[in-house]
Amino acid sequence: MSILAKKSILVTGGSGSIGTAIVKKAIADKAKLIRVFSNDENGLYEMESEFSDIKNIEFVIGNIDNEETVSEIVKGIDIIFHAAALKHVDRCELYPLETINVNLIGTKNIVKAAQKENVKRLIFISTDKAVNPIGVMGATKLLGEKLIAAEAFHDKSNTVFASVRFGNVFNTRGSILPRIEKQIKNGGPITLTDKRMKRFFMTKDDAVNLIISATELAKGGETFVLKMPLVRLEDLFEAMKEFLAPKYGHKPLQNQN
């Protein structure tokens, strides 16, 4: 039986790509209650329309950095998947204080509420950019991981805290690949900052499987990482060009870089 079966689930950032994938998994695994929390009004509206036939799902709008709101949404919850975050690297660099409010203060709020309500498990969604970070987004995610790990070792805590660390997830909002496809559709050029750039990639199914495995295996304080392929972006973009250019009426071998 799935660890989600007959459990009350909270998904913060629930209208995002990963959040929606977790919600679908919780529905499939027959969770007792699924509470979707997001500050994306339109995203919640679209989800409510998509899942209109599901009776045990709730949609709550609010901000993760609002402590009172967070304390309310955690009540009656067994498992929290904390996916709410600011994740666009360039936006986070432009708005560091807002990034701290969401990625760090928001995480602190959800941790505090989980402890107060004796939530059984909290899984924090992190990123490979937390490894030796040089930017605001990665730094706040690393601090979020540290906060989760620190709380896991408090003797008074009845909650199991753990993190999962993602690479780049294919076909998610904010992924670089739709932008590159659009550039190919327009005939180029493809923007590549540095030909030496490499990235770890995973699918949405990989991401959900990692989250569920972490939920099942966590004892407290771990950071779970999937073994992912490391892809050179120039090679990936060339392959996309070969495959997609004919679809949009362009010659695949023309120089679009």
N, C-alpha and C positions, 0 to 999 in steps of 0.2 A: 504494500500500500504506500502511496506517495506521502511524503511528510506534510504535504499541503492538504491532504484529505481531511475534511471535517474540522479544519482550522479557520480561524479568523485572520485574514491577511490584510496588511496595510502596505500599499505601494506608494511611496513619495516620488514625485516626478512621474506619476503614473500615466500621463498622457504622452510622454516621450516614446521613442522607438523601443528602448529596452523596457521601460515601464509597461507599455502595451503588450510586449511579448510575455512579460511575467504574468500580466493579467490573464492573457489567453491560456497560459499554462495552468494557472490557478483554477480557471473555469474547467479546463479539461480534467484536472485532477480532483474536481468536486470539493473545492474549499467551501466551508460553511458560509463565510462572509468575505467579500472582497471590497476593500475600501480604497478608492482611487483618489489620491490627493495631488493637486497641481495648481499652479497659478495661471495656467493657460486656459482661459475661458473657452476659446474656440475649440481647442483640443479636447476638452472635457465634453463639450456639446457634441462633437463628432463621435466620440467614444460612446456617449449615451445613446446616440442614434444607432451605432453599430451593434451595441449589446442590449438593445431595447427588450429583447426576449429573456434576458437573464435577470431573475428576480432578486438574487442575493448579492447584488453589486450596488455600491454607493459611490457617488461622485461628489467630492468636496473641493471647493475652490479656496485657496488661501496661500500665504507665503510661509515658507519653512523657517524664516528668521523671526516669525511672530511666536513667541513662547506660549502665549495663551492658546492660540489656535492649535499649535502642535500638541499641547497637553490634552486637548479635547479629542483630537483625531486618534490618539493612541489608546483611548479607553476601550477595553474589551477586546484588545488585539492579542493574538498569540505570536505571530511572526511579522516582522517588519522588513521590507526590502527598501533600503534608502537609496533611491536613484536620483533624487532631486539635486540639481547642481547647475552652475554655470560652467560650460565646457568648451566654448569657443576660445581658442588660445588668444587670438588677437583682441577679442572683446574683453577678455579678462585682463589683458595688459592695459587696456584703455580705462577700465573701471575696477581697479584693484580693491577698493573698499567695499564695493557692492559684491565682488567675488568672495571676499572674506565673510561678509554677512551671510551669504547663501551657503557657501561650501564649508565654512568652519562654524560660524555661529549657529547656522541651521542644523548642522550635525550635532553640535552640543545640545541643542534643544531637543532633538529626537532621542538622543542618548539619555538625557535627564528624564524625559517623559517615560521612556521604556523602563528605566529602573523603578520609577515611582509606581508604575502600573504592573510591575512584575511580568513584563512581556517575556516570553520564553526565549526567543531568538531575534537578533537584529543583524542583518547582513548589509554591509556598507559597500556600495558600488564605487570602486576606485579606477585608476587608469595607469597604464605603463609610464605615463608622463610624470608620475610620482617618484620615479627612479632618478636620483641625482637631479632634481628639478632646477631649471634655470629661469622658469617663467612663473607667473602668478598662479595660473590654473594648476600646474603640477605641484607647486609648493603648498597650495591650500589642500589639495587632495592628499599629499603626504602627511600634513598635519592632521587631516581627518582620520587617516589610518592610525596615526600615533594616538589620537584621542580614543579611538575604538579599542586599540590594544591596551591602553592604560586602564580603561574602564573594565576590561575583561578580567583584570586581576584584583579587583576590589572584592574583598571577602564578603561584603554585605550585598553584593549584586547577585540577583537570581536570574539575570539575563545572560545568555550566551552571546557574546559580541565577536564578530569576525568580519573580514574584508575580502572582497574579490577584486582582482586587478585585471582590467581589460586592455586589449590592444585596440586597434581600429576595427570597428564592426561594420561589415559590408552592409550597404543599403539601409543605413540609419540616417535620420535627420542630422545635418551638419557634417556628414561624411564628405571626404574630398572627391569621391568617385562621381557623384552626380554633377559636380562642378566641372570635372574633366570631360564627362560625356557631353555636357552642354557646349564646351569649347570645341569638341570634335564636331558636334552638330553644326556649329557656326563656321566650320572650316579652319579653326585654329586662330591663333597659336595656342598650344598647350603651355600652361605656366608651370615651370619646375624651378624652384629657387636654387637648388644645388643638385647636380647629377649624382652626388654621393649619398643622397638621402635614402634611408631605408625605414620601413615601418613594419610592425607586427600586425597581422590581420587575423580576424576570426569572423565567423558567421553569427547571425542572431541565434540560431540553434545552439551553436557552441556556447554563446554567452548565457543562455537560459540553462543549459545543462551544467555549466560551471556554477551558476548561482544555486541550483538545486543540490548539486553535490556538496557544495560548501555548507549549505543549510543542514544537510544530513550528517556531515563529518565533523563540523566545528565543535571543539571543546571549549574554546574561548581564547581570543587573542591572535588567531592565525590570520595570515593573508594568503589566500588561494590564488594561484596563477596557472592559467592554461598554457601548455606547451604549444606555441603558435609558430607558423612559418614566418620567417623574416624576408620581406620582399623589397627589392630595390625598386623605387618608384619609377625610375626611367624605364625599366623593363615592363612594369605593370602598365604604364601609360602607352608604351609601344604596342603591347598586346591589345589594349582597349582600342587603339587607333586601327589596328588591323581588322578587328572584329566589327567595330561600330561605324567606321568611315563609309563603307559601301551602303550601309543601312540609311545614311543621310545623304547619299548621292555624291560622296567625295572619294577620291582615289586614296586607298589606305597607305600607299608608300610616299605620298607627297609630304614634304617637310613641314610639319605643323608645330615643331618645337620652337 
